[in-house]
């Protein structure tokens, strides 16, 4: 995400791990998302045309649905909005725990798609941007591929050439204040990492590893034949050294991770329009009709596909 966030500082800080081997700590799947995460009924910090609802409202309106290994969060797709009223109902979840050194591994079947959509899976602390932010999944208006990003306070830069399969966007200075909140972005190399191509392939797996040595992000399409077995099976123990080259790599060479990254909450949310998806040039260049806010107000059925379907999130320490 591209702006400061209203983050709830919550307890339980994870302890550090220093090797590439990690042990399973927690699994969130189906109903356990309802106890391990909280719905944030807040004003959208990225100024989207959404109205984030609380858990009771989300459940009663079927904007949050949990059954077995399905956990679905979505935007309302039935309501016509008045121009002067609140935005389209949607969901923003934040983990009840915070984490430092860890691996987060996501198995996703579907992510939100459609014009005006801005889905994100990310990790951030309460002192933004000085506590850092790691965007694992993010994009707008169906525009593939996925973009990972790294946001910090001042004094954190990245080399132009790094050991990664993705390509850099937005420069090498990760300071959010100096880059108008863009930070250090990396685009994934494959189109099926985001939006409709991701969904058509049956989804996939995202992993993020955070240590004092740096941050790495991987993606494997579910239709790929090279998914590591510990990723595919969500194994009790994982070894990131066997996962190949990440698509996004943020090493500590010119960025002290211990000082730039604080304890992080995990967030998954869907906003509409806002500072990125609703930017006039961005929206029109995506081939989307009308203007973003008008499109959201007048086309509820356009958001039938605007949902996450999460099989599981596993955290390793």
HELIX and SHEET records of a PDB file:
HELIX    1   1 UNK A   32  UNK A   36  1                                   5    
HELIX    2   2 UNK A   55  UNK A   60  1                                   6    
HELIX    3   3 UNK A  191  UNK A  193  5                                   3    
HELIX    4   4 UNK A  195  UNK A  200  1                                   6    
HELIX    5   5 UNK A  229  UNK A  232  1                                   4    
HELIX    6   6 UNK A  240  UNK A  242  5                                   3    
HELIX    7   7 UNK A  257  UNK A  260  1                                   4    
HELIX    8   8 UNK A  274  UNK A  277  1                                   4    
HELIX    9   9 UNK A  280  UNK A  285  1                                   6    
HELIX   10  10 UNK A  292  UNK A  298  1                                   7    
HELIX   11  11 UNK A  300  UNK A  303  5                                   4    
SHEET    1   A 5 UNK A  64  UNK A  67  0                                        
SHEET    2   A 5 UNK A  70  UNK A  74 -1                                        
SHEET    3   A 5 UNK A 307  UNK A 316 -1                                        
SHEET    4   A 5 UNK A  21  UNK A  28 -1                                        
SHEET    5   A 5 UNK A 237  UNK A 239 -1                                        
SHEET    1   B 8 UNK A  37  UNK A  39  0                                        
SHEET    2   B 8 UNK A  92  UNK A  95 -1                                        
SHEET    3   B 8 UNK A 265  UNK A 272 -1                                        
SHEET    4   B 8 UNK A 117  UNK A 124 -1                                        
SHEET    5   B 8 UNK A 133  UNK A 138 -1                                        
SHEET    6   B 8 UNK A 147  UNK A 151 -1                                        
SHEET    7   B 8 UNK A 184  UNK A 187 -1                                        
SHEET    8   B 8 UNK A 167  UNK A 169 -1                                        
SHEET    1   C 2 UNK A  50  UNK A  52  0                                        
SHEET    2   C 2 UNK A  88  UNK A  90  1                                        
SHEET    1   D 7 UNK A  64  UNK A  67  0                                        
SHEET    2   D 7 UNK A  70  UNK A  74 -1                                        
SHEET    3   D 7 UNK A 307  UNK A 316 -1                                        
SHEET    4   D 7 UNK A 102  UNK A 110 -1                                        
SHEET    5   D 7 UNK A 204  UNK A 211 -1                                        
SHEET    6   D 7 UNK A 214  UNK A 221 -1                                        
SHEET    7   D 7 UNK A 248  UNK A 251 -1                                        
END                                                                             
